[in-house]
Amino acid sequence: TKKSYDEPHRNQFHFSPPEKWMNDPNGLVYNEGVYHLYYQYYPEDIVWGPMHWGHATSKDLIQWDHQPIALFPDEHGYIFSGSAVVDHKNSSGFGTAEKPALVAIFTYHLMEGEKAGRNDFQTQGIAYSNDNGQTWTKYEGNPVIKNPTSIRDFRDPKVFWHDESNQWIMALVAGDHAKFYSSPNLKEWTYLSEFGKTVGAHGGVWECPDLFKLKVEGEEEEKWVLLISINPGAPNGGSGTQYFIGDFDGNTFTTNQKDIKWLDYGTDNYAGVTYNNTPDDQRLFIGWMSNWNYAQKTPTKEWRSAMTIPRKLDLIKLKGDYLLKSVPMDALNKYATSMQKFEKENLDSIYTLDISKSTSHKTSFYIDPDKSISIELKNKANEKVVINYNTETSEFQIDRSKSGITDFEESFKDSMRMPVKTNNIRPKIELFVDRSSIELFFDDGNYVMTLQVFPTSPYDEMTFSGQQGQLLDHFEYSTIKSTWNE
Ligand code: FRU
């Protein structure tokens, strides 16, 4: 019999493992019509342990099929985070030019080394697949990058093909900075350069880098984006992801950026990276919807945590400054059924919406950015999440202190803030609510807040109240159907 995955906090349109512990997304690659999602996985418990790569596949990044575990720990260590590429030119010799191999590049974490007090326990290894990612063979020459000089944190390789210099480029992190390497064949790697010791946020260790090029929307200009996850040190505590906009010449990443930029202001979007080899060169992003502050203590028993909804990253210039936006995947609309729709509603009094029909839904509307608005999700037990947009401080603030189960971690009750700017006279708000998560996109994804919540029963009412003259413009509420066992 098929399991229904109907547990109280089980998200219905977000990826989560059928059972046990999951953290970072890994090996995001598209090949032969299939999106692969590998992930940090411990199949024996619902807390972190010896890391494997779990595996799922999808045609649209929304509905996932679970696959057997792809990579198991071996004599070189646990399998930590990393990436995967399609070796189109068969540079590695692992496939053929007609049937290119998938190659995974990951970090080995040798527990015995760490326990013995050595500092060189993280190295980089590779594996290849000749059946589109189903089964993998580890390279006999592993590790392909040894730990150079006892660098304790030396991990999370993101590899991509750099056309301009005709070689593979790897970004990885080493504690407080990123390092870049190049290779002709994915087996032999040459150290190129480093970046970041004196710029950006340094409240914690750097993890899970990603480097890619984007065209600035509506302009000829192209810039390189470097994503860096950092833990702790995020703007609202614990784990978060910063980014740098700059240039990459096949050797060095440079930037003039002075300020610190954050990909997401919610507490629960970490270790996110983007797909290699996507159709139409889209930059598609998935993050782990949790925070190391409490990831191992959240109130689920069968499984732990989920991924964010996939997002398309775009680069814009807003008031003279670069901004990386996150746009929720269109494909989600396929699973949505419109339930309530209207042109305009004046918010001089409270507007209440019955959302008791479904635990999983999407609401979108446009607002007047010069007037404040407050949105509340509430259940019968009076558990609630309050989302405030405040024009005086020009920020969003989310309070989940009374959202349901919060006692597993004190800091879970802290409210979170997000400063925003907009050029729009009617910026859009999109709100994706699932059984244990909320994703808020402001102004077409220019700003994002992703967070977990654990109500003891689903929120069944949503209320909107605003400063005089505030309105709900082009309001639409849709339920989103479960993507399990489609
Ligand atoms: C990020 C991270 C990575 C590491 C992995 C281990 O959450 O700490 O740096 O590779 O998790 O599971």
Residues whose N, C-alpha, C, O or C-beta is under 5 A from the ligand:
A	BS01	FRU	D24 Q40 M51 F80 S81 R155 D156 E207 C208 A271
